Amino acid sequence: MIKKYRSRPIIIHKLQSLLKRTSLSELKREEIKDALRKYVSGYRGEQSLDYFYRYLPQNNLNYLHGIRILHQDYFFQMDTLIITSNFLLIIESKNIAGHLYFESPYDPMIRTLNNQREAFDNPVEQVKRQSYHLMSILNNLKSPKIPIESLVVMTNPTTITEFSPLYKEARSKVIKSSGLVSKFEELSNKHQKAILQPNNIKKIIKYLTKHHTPEDPDVCSKFQIPHENLLRGVFCPRCEMVVLQRVKRTWHCFICKRNYNKAHEAALTDYALLISTTISNKSCKKFLNLSTNDQTYHLLRTLNLPFTGSRKARIYHLDGLVKKTTSKEDLLL
């Protein structure tokens, strides 16, 4: 069994940093909070499916999570792709509360919650588009023709789904998390002929993982917040928005009276997520609110960051701090 581990999308980390570095008076704070809630909700919905994956066959399945690929000038993303020798299964998870109504392939999905109606992109058509792109890629790879199935899994236990009597496709593709095991058995009985050999599966997985491009947007540009408007300084891990003071080679909080030796790592990670993954001594001094160049040089040197250039023109690379923060943290099974 081959698995691409699920990790928290980097946009969640970026939005968390942006919210932390955005002034309380900034009108866009609520917009940032809404976006963060949306991404966190979707991620938690994907995580919740891990429980049900445990009950699927353990030996012959290959899982790829969050694969995002550029195809025909557009990116398409699959929450989970399960590869078997008999068929492929695309799973689109939706963590949406309320009453969901599916009218037809030509209409949006309508959500009713707290007596308010809201239109969403039809997820049934969404997974059909994903199937089209995946099939095109497999054809280009000259892989054996294999059936591609797709499901929309509603992960919120309170969700109620309703379908137009004429929209039979939605009724067959939209399920709750608890129905995944039974649906997988149904698909396995439908596709009993082995088509892909182990070398075919490895070829598909290698291609998809190689061409995977994580979503990594510039959130400052997205919310039109200039870099100079971001809050500077090293924040107290305990008191959050309180800015620490540099005292005798440590960071001191005058509110909780604690010292934090490595609090600047989180601040530099914010810088890397929001501004640039490279930083100069001058930019570091300004962002951390340091008083001298020697302080700045000492802090950056003690982090053992890779760098280019001489001391005065030295540029430090912060990719390692980002990787440390966003590294895989959720394992499947």
C-alpha positions in Angstrom: 0.0 0.0 0.0 1.3 3.4 -1.0 0.1 6.6 0.7 0.6 10.3 0.2 0.2 11.6 3.7 -2.3 14.3 4.3 -0.9 17.6 5.7 -2.6 20.8 6.7 -2.8 23.0 3.6 -0.3 25.8 3.7 -3.0 28.4 3.1 -4.4 27.6 6.6 -1.0 28.5 8.1 -0.8 31.6 6.0 -4.3 32.8 7.0 -3.5 32.1 10.7 -0.3 34.2 10.4 -2.2 36.9 8.4 -4.9 37.1 11.1 -2.2 37.4 13.8 -0.4 40.1 11.9 -3.5 42.1 11.0 -4.5 45.1 13.1 -7.7 44.7 15.1 -9.0 47.8 13.3 -8.5 46.3 9.9 -11.9 46.0 8.2 -10.7 42.8 6.4 -10.3 40.8 9.6 -13.8 39.2 9.3 -13.2 38.3 5.7 -9.9 36.6 6.7 -11.6 34.8 9.6 -14.4 33.6 7.2 -11.8 32.2 4.8 -9.9 30.5 7.6 -13.0 28.9 8.9 -13.8 27.6 5.5 -10.4 26.0 4.9 -10.2 24.6 8.5 -13.7 23.1 8.1 -12.9 21.4 4.9 -9.6 20.0 6.3 -11.4 18.7 9.3 -14.0 17.0 7.1 -11.2 15.3 5.2 -9.6 14.2 8.4 -12.8 12.7 9.7 -12.9 10.3 6.8 -9.7 8.6 8.1 -11.8 6.7 10.6 -13.9 5.1 7.8 -10.8 4.4 5.6 -9.7 1.9 8.4 -12.6 -0.4 7.4 -11.6 -0.6 3.7 -9.4 -3.4 2.4 -5.9 -2.8 3.8 -3.6 -4.6 1.3 -4.6 -3.5 -2.2 -5.4 0.1 -1.9 -3.2 3.1 -2.6 -4.2 6.5 -1.2 -3.3 9.9 -2.6 -4.5 13.0 -0.7 -4.9 16.5 -1.9 -3.3 16.0 -5.3 -3.5 19.2 -7.3 -2.3 19.2 -10.9 -2.2 21.7 -13.8 -4.0 20.3 -16.8 -5.3 22.1 -19.9 -4.3 25.4 -18.4 -6.3 24.9 -15.2 -5.6 23.3 -11.8 -7.8 20.5 -10.6 -7.6 19.0 -7.2 -8.8 15.7 -5.7 -9.3 15.5 -1.9 -8.6 11.8 -2.0 -7.8 9.4 -4.9 -8.0 5.7 -4.1 -6.2 3.5 -6.6 -7.0 -0.2 -6.9 -6.1 -2.6 -9.6 -9.8 -2.8 -10.7 -10.9 0.9 -10.5 -10.0 4.3 -9.4 -12.1 6.2 -6.9 -12.1 10.0 -6.5 -13.6 11.2 -3.2 -14.7 14.8 -2.7 -15.4 15.6 0.9 -17.8 18.3 2.0 -18.1 19.5 5.6 -21.3 21.5 5.1 -24.1 21.8 7.7 -27.7 22.3 6.9 -30.3 20.9 4.4 -28.7 20.3 1.0 -30.9 20.1 -2.1 -29.8 18.7 -5.5 -32.1 19.8 -8.3 -30.3 18.8 -11.5 -26.8 18.7 -13.2 -27.5 22.2 -14.5 -28.3 23.8 -11.1 -26.2 24.6 -8.1 -26.5 22.8 -4.8 -28.9 24.8 -2.5 -28.1 24.9 1.2 -30.8 26.0 3.7 -29.5 26.8 7.2 -31.2 29.0 9.8 -34.0 29.8 7.3 -31.4 31.2 4.8 -30.8 29.7 1.3 -27.4 29.7 -0.3 -26.1 28.4 -3.6 -22.9 26.3 -3.9 -21.1 24.8 -6.8 -22.7 21.4 -7.5 -20.1 18.9 -6.1 -21.5 16.1 -8.3 -20.5 18.1 -11.4 -17.2 19.0 -9.7 -16.1 15.4 -9.3 -17.2 14.7 -12.9 -14.7 17.4 -14.0 -12.0 15.8 -11.9 -12.7 12.5 -13.5 -12.4 14.0 -16.9 -9.0 15.5 -16.2 -7.7 12.4 -14.5 -8.9 10.2 -17.5 -7.1 12.6 -19.9 -3.9 12.3 -17.9 -4.1 8.5 -17.9 -4.7 8.4 -21.6 -1.6 10.6 -22.2 0.3 8.1 -20.0 -1.0 5.3 -22.1 -2.2 3.5 -19.0 -4.6 0.6 -19.4 -8.2 2.0 -19.6 -9.7 1.6 -16.1 -13.0 2.8 -14.7 -13.0 6.0 -12.7 -15.7 6.2 -10.1 -16.4 9.3 -8.0 -18.2 10.1 -4.8 -19.2 13.2 -2.8 -19.0 12.4 0.9 -20.8 14.6 3.3 -18.7 14.5 6.5 -20.9 16.7 8.7 -23.1 14.3 10.7 -25.9 16.9 11.0 -26.3 17.4 7.2 -29.5 16.4 5.5 -29.5 15.7 1.8 -32.5 15.8 -0.6 -32.6 15.0 -4.3 -34.9 15.7 -7.1 -36.6 12.4 -8.2 -35.1 13.0 -11.7 -31.5 13.6 -10.5 -30.6 9.9 -10.0 -26.9 10.5 -10.5 -26.7 12.7 -7.4 -28.5 10.2 -5.3 -26.0 7.5 -6.3 -22.9 9.6 -5.9 -23.7 11.7 -2.7 -23.3 9.7 0.5 -22.7 10.3 4.2 -19.3 9.2 5.7 -21.0 6.2 7.4 -22.0 4.9 4.0 -18.5 4.8 2.5 -17.7 1.2 3.4 -20.9 -0.1 1.9 -20.5 2.0 -1.2 -16.9 0.8 -1.7 -18.1 -2.8 -1.5 -20.8 -2.0 -4.1 -18.1 -0.6 -6.4 -15.8 -3.5 -5.8 -18.6 -5.9 -6.8 -19.3 -3.8 -9.9 -15.6 -3.9 -11.0 -14.2 -7.4 -10.4 -11.7 -7.5 -13.2 -8.1 -6.5 -12.4 -6.8 -4.1 -15.0 -3.8 -2.4 -13.6 -0.6 -4.3 -12.8 1.7 -3.1 -9.9 4.0 -1.4 -12.4 1.0 0.5 -13.9 0.0 1.7 -10.4 3.5 2.8 -9.6 3.7 4.7 -12.8 0.4 6.6 -12.1 1.4 7.4 -8.5 4.8 8.6 -9.6 3.4 10.9 -12.2 0.7 12.4 -10.0 3.0 13.0 -7.1 5.7 14.5 -9.3 3.3 16.9 -10.9 1.5 17.8 -7.7 1.5 21.5 -7.1 0.2 22.6 -3.7 -1.9 25.7 -3.5 0.3 28.4 -2.2 -1.3 31.8 -2.6 0.0 35.2 -1.6 -2.7 35.9 1.0 -1.6 39.6 1.5 -2.3 40.2 -2.2 -5.5 38.2 -2.0 -6.9 40.4 0.8 -5.2 43.5 -0.4 -3.1 44.1 2.7 0.2 45.9 2.1 3.2 44.3 3.8 3.9 47.6 5.5 0.5 47.4 7.2 1.4 44.1 8.9 2.0 44.2 12.7 5.7 43.9 13.4 7.5 42.4 16.4 7.8 39.1 18.3 4.5 38.0 19.9 4.2 36.3 23.3 3.1 32.6 22.8 1.0 32.9 25.9 -0.5 36.4 25.7 -0.8 36.2 21.8 -0.9 39.8 20.5 1.5 41.2 23.2 4.8 42.2 21.7 7.9 40.8 23.6 10.9 42.9 24.5 14.4 41.8 23.8 16.2 41.7 27.3 19.6 40.1 27.9 19.5 37.6 25.0 16.0 36.5 25.6 12.4 37.7 24.9 10.5 38.9 27.9 6.8 39.5 28.3 5.9 42.2 30.7 2.4 40.8 31.0 2.9 37.2 32.0 6.5 37.9 33.2 7.9 34.9 31.3 11.0 34.6 29.1 11.0 32.9 25.7 14.4 32.1 24.1 13.1 31.1 20.7 10.0 33.2 20.2 11.6 34.9 17.2 11.3 31.6 15.2 7.5 32.0 15.1 7.8 35.7 14.0 10.3 34.7 11.2 7.9 31.9 10.1 5.1 34.6 9.8 7.5 36.7 7.7 8.2 33.7 5.4 4.5 32.8 5.0 3.4 36.4 4.4 6.2 38.3 2.8 9.2 36.2 1.6 11.1 33.0 2.3 14.3 35.1 2.2 15.3 37.8 4.6 18.2 40.3 5.0 19.6 41.5 8.2 18.0 44.9 7.6 14.5 43.5 7.0 14.9 41.1 10.0 15.9 44.0 12.3 12.8 46.0 11.2 10.3 43.1 11.4 11.4 41.9 14.8 11.8 45.4 16.2 15.4 44.9 17.1 17.6 47.8 18.2 21.0 46.9 16.8 22.5 45.1 13.8 24.5 42.9 16.1 21.4 41.6 17.8 19.9 40.8 14.4 23.1 39.0 13.2 23.3 36.9 16.4 19.7 35.8 16.2 19.8 34.8 12.6 23.2 33.0 13.0 21.9 30.9 16.0 19.1 29.6 13.9 21.6 27.9 11.6 19.7 29.0 8.5 21.2 28.5 5.1 22.4 31.8 3.6 24.0 33.4 0.5 26.3 36.4 0.4 28.7 38.1 2.7 27.8 39.4 6.2 26.6 42.8 5.1 24.8 41.6 2.1 23.8 38.2 3.5 20.4 36.8 2.6 19.0 34.1 4.9 16.6 31.4 3.6 13.6 30.7 5.8 12.2 27.7 3.9 13.3 25.4 6.7 11.1 27.3 9.2 8.1 27.0 6.9 8.7 23.3 6.4 9.0 22.7 10.1 5.6 24.4 10.6 3.8 22.8 7.7 5.3 19.4 7.8 3.1 16.3 7.7 1.2 15.9 10.9 -1.8 13.7 10.0 -1.1 10.1 9.0 -3.7 7.9 7.4 -4.4 4.6 9.1 
